[in-house]
Amino acid sequence: MSEPGGGGGEVIEVIVVGGGPIGLAAAINARMNGLTALVVEPRTGTIDKACGEGVMPGAVTELAALGVHPRGRTIAGVSYQDGTRTAEHRFASDAGLGVRRTELHRALAERAAELGVRVEQGKVEAVEQRSDGQQGGAVSAHLADGRMFEGRWLLGCDGLHSTVRELVGLAARPRRVRRHDSRRFGIRQHFEVAPWADLVEVHWAPNAEVYVTPVSDAEVGVAVLGRRGTSFDEALASIPALAERLRDAKPTSSARGAGPLLQNTRGQRAGRVMLVGDAAGYVDAITGEGIRLGLAEARTAIECIVANRPERYEREWRRITRDFRMLTTGLVAAAKSPLRKAIAPLAARMPRLYGRIVESLAR
Ligand SMILES: Cc1cc2nc3c(=O)[nH]c(=O)nc-3n(C[C@H](O)[C@H](O)[C@H](O)COP(=O)(O)OP(=O)(O)OC[C@H]3O[C@@H](n4cnc5c(N)ncnc54)[C@H](O)[C@@H]3O)c2cc1C
């Protein structure tokens, strides 16, 4: 079966592949700019995902501008600790928010529906572009079930393992995995316990970073980042103070993982296709910024479409992600090196520098 255009004769201006937070935000942005938008997403219902769930202040502002106000727990800053030393930085102005991914999805999906975003369940398996001279061309998304949707632009918002990125030739060749696999992965789980801090706590365990994010008045999320095979329970047990706090807390979700986190790209645009969010390239979750960056990219991609200046998108993407790419790459390299042990003590000894780094990643 094929369904060109919108099925009902309507021209789809923006096809969004992936109904995660960034895909939904892109579609909301499109509608707020008067463009028709279709989201294609294989999963139904409320979507969950492995995430640290710390929404940085800049992301809270982006969400509010979209009319999206998820319920969560205020985050006043970020602390680094290693059992002996603690560095703490409180955000200079606005607060961040700890938000369950299911709640973030609910809030975004409701807003998208309110604005008339069309959502189709399906998995995109092929993308085709054609140029129409004066008309400017079109792009079509082919679904696994045989349906096809045609639109003016297509945004690949399909996450870390983006199919769109592969299909349009923007995936960088994967580097050979050495025998000693140092690629990083993440696992998260939630616990029923009243948060004991208003900060995202980053615990530097010997072999993993363990993030604690308050997500409501009665629940915290714990995310573990480390090499393949890192055990969630072992990482937790290696931080006695945290293990003690969670000892009697009931798990409220099952452990969920994601990775490898590092995803290199050759670019972010191919003709009428733009990559947005994790699909556009990702370094690591160590600085907890994916949502903030993805929301800014989604807004920018739609601005480029509205201004009919798609060629600007890649330059803007580089500008938006510059600090993230530089600082996160540096921090991951330090985390994998003998310098690892010095990270929390150095942050504690240099509070100004630590604060400046957290601020630059927060907005
Ligand atoms: C362990 C961990 C901790 C993290 N902690 C934080 C944090 O504290 N703060 C923060 O801001 N970020 C954090 N991140 C990063 C954050 O989770 C991501 O940046 C964010 O989810 C990106 O959203 P997205 O919409 O681009 O991708 P996703 O959330 O992955 O959504 C992609 C969607 O595309 C769909 N899809 C996939 N393939 C197709 C296809 N072929 N056709 C149609 N649809 C498709 C998927 O079903 C999915 O719903 C963390 C990540 C990890 C792994």
The ligand as an SDF file (V2000), in Angstrom:
LIG
                    3D

 53 58  0  0  0  0  0  0  0  0999 V2000
   22.2810    6.5790   30.4150 C   0  0  0  0  0  0  0  0  0  0  0  0
   21.9190    7.9080   29.8110 C   0  0  0  0  0  0  0  0  0  0  0  0
   21.7700    9.0190   30.6240 C   0  0  0  0  0  0  0  0  0  0  0  0
   21.4050   10.2550   30.0780 C   0  0  0  0  0  0  0  0  0  0  0  0
   21.2080   11.3050   30.8980 N   0  0  0  0  0  0  0  0  0  0  0  0
   20.7640   12.4860   30.3940 C   0  0  0  0  0  0  0  0  0  0  0  0
   20.4240   13.5680   31.2490 C   0  0  0  0  0  0  0  0  0  0  0  0
   20.4970   13.4680   32.4870 O   0  0  0  0  0  0  0  0  0  0  0  0
   20.0120   14.7350   30.6810 N   0  0  0  0  0  0  0  0  0  0  0  0
   19.9040   14.8790   29.3190 C   0  0  0  0  0  0  0  0  0  0  0  0
   19.5210   15.9750   28.8460 O   0  0  0  0  0  0  0  0  0  0  0  0
   20.1970   13.8510   28.4800 N   0  0  0  0  0  0  0  0  0  0  0  0
   20.6130   12.6670   28.9840 C   0  0  0  0  0  0  0  0  0  0  0  0
   20.8610   11.6210   28.1480 N   0  0  0  0  0  0  0  0  0  0  0  0
   20.7020   11.8210   26.6840 C   0  0  0  0  0  0  0  0  0  0  0  0
   19.2250   11.8110   26.2850 C   0  0  0  0  0  0  0  0  0  0  0  0
   18.6070   10.6450   26.7690 O   0  0  0  0  0  0  0  0  0  0  0  0
   19.1250   11.8770   24.7620 C   0  0  0  0  0  0  0  0  0  0  0  0
   19.9230   12.9470   24.3140 O   0  0  0  0  0  0  0  0  0  0  0  0
   17.6980   12.0660   24.2790 C   0  0  0  0  0  0  0  0  0  0  0  0
   16.9120   10.9410   24.5600 O   0  0  0  0  0  0  0  0  0  0  0  0
   17.6850   12.3070   22.7790 C   0  0  0  0  0  0  0  0  0  0  0  0
   16.3610   12.3120   22.3160 O   0  0  0  0  0  0  0  0  0  0  0  0
   16.0230   11.9080   20.8170 P   0  0  0  0  0  0  0  0  0  0  0  0
   14.5690   12.2320   20.6440 O   0  0  0  0  0  0  0  0  0  0  0  0
   17.0400   12.5060   19.9090 O   0  0  0  0  0  0  0  0  0  0  0  0
   16.2640   10.3280   20.7460 O   0  0  0  0  0  0  0  0  0  0  0  0
   15.4450    9.1590   21.4530 P   0  0  0  0  0  0  0  0  0  0  0  0
   14.9640    9.5760   22.7720 O   0  0  0  0  0  0  0  0  0  0  0  0
   16.3310    7.9580   21.3820 O   0  0  0  0  0  0  0  0  0  0  0  0
   14.1860    8.9430   20.4990 O   0  0  0  0  0  0  0  0  0  0  0  0
   14.3340    8.4130   19.1980 C   0  0  0  0  0  0  0  0  0  0  0  0
   13.0080    7.8240   18.7500 C   0  0  0  0  0  0  0  0  0  0  0  0
   13.1240    7.4100   17.3950 O   0  0  0  0  0  0  0  0  0  0  0  0
   12.4210    6.2020   17.2330 C   0  0  0  0  0  0  0  0  0  0  0  0
   12.9680    5.4980   16.0560 N   0  0  0  0  0  0  0  0  0  0  0  0
   14.1350    4.8050   15.9840 C   0  0  0  0  0  0  0  0  0  0  0  0
   14.2980    4.3020   14.7570 N   0  0  0  0  0  0  0  0  0  0  0  0
   13.2220    4.6910   14.0260 C   0  0  0  0  0  0  0  0  0  0  0  0
   12.8310    4.4690   12.6660 C   0  0  0  0  0  0  0  0  0  0  0  0
   13.5720    3.7630   11.8050 N   0  0  0  0  0  0  0  0  0  0  0  0
   11.6410    5.0040   12.2480 N   0  0  0  0  0  0  0  0  0  0  0  0
   10.8720    5.7410   13.0830 C   0  0  0  0  0  0  0  0  0  0  0  0
   11.2180    5.9800   14.3750 N   0  0  0  0  0  0  0  0  0  0  0  0
   12.3730    5.4530   14.8390 C   0  0  0  0  0  0  0  0  0  0  0  0
   12.6160    5.4610   18.5410 C   0  0  0  0  0  0  0  0  0  0  0  0
   11.5780    4.4990   18.7550 O   0  0  0  0  0  0  0  0  0  0  0  0
   12.5860    6.5960   19.5540 C   0  0  0  0  0  0  0  0  0  0  0  0
   11.3150    6.7990   20.1220 O   0  0  0  0  0  0  0  0  0  0  0  0
   21.2290   10.3740   28.6630 C   0  0  0  0  0  0  0  0  0  0  0  0
   21.4060    9.2690   27.8360 C   0  0  0  0  0  0  0  0  0  0  0  0
   21.7460    8.0430   28.3920 C   0  0  0  0  0  0  0  0  0  0  0  0
   21.8940    6.8580   27.4890 C   0  0  0  0  0  0  0  0  0  0  0  0
  1  2  1  0
  2  3  1  0
  2 52  2  0
  3  4  2  0
  4  5  1  0
  4 50  1  0
  5  6  2  0
  6  7  1  0
  6 13  1  0
  7  8  2  0
  7  9  1  0
  9 10  1  0
 10 11  2  0
 10 12  1  0
 12 13  2  0
 13 14  1  0
 14 15  1  0
 14 50  1  0
 15 16  1  0
 16 17  1  0
 16 18  1  0
 18 19  1  0
 18 20  1  0
 20 21  1  0
 20 22  1  0
 22 23  1  0
 23 24  1  0
 24 25  2  0
 24 26  1  0
 24 27  1  0
 27 28  1  0
 28 29  2  0
 28 30  1  0
 28 31  1  0
 31 32  1  0
 32 33  1  0
 33 34  1  0
 33 48  1  0
 34 35  1  0
 35 36  1  0
 35 46  1  0
 36 37  1  0
 36 45  1  0
 37 38  2  0
 38 39  1  0
 39 40  1  0
 39 45  2  0
 40 41  1  0
 40 42  2  0
 42 43  1  0
 43 44  2  0
 44 45  1  0
 46 47  1  0
 46 48  1  0
 48 49  1  0
 50 51  2  0
 51 52  1  0
 52 53  1  0
M  END
$$$$
